[in-house]
């Protein structure tokens, strides 16, 4: 008997005993939601980093342009 068959038999026994159905239904939706949240947090972190770098570069460029212009 394979491990998968054993797991299926145990799940079936639990289902009969508890009256609940154990399955993987909805697992994809949960995984997709977690992936979306991770990507959203990464995007927000990248935006903050971009804004910080842009502000710093803008200040340095403005200083150099003003220095050259005088």
Order of alpha helices (4+ residues) and beta strands (2+ residues): alpha-alpha
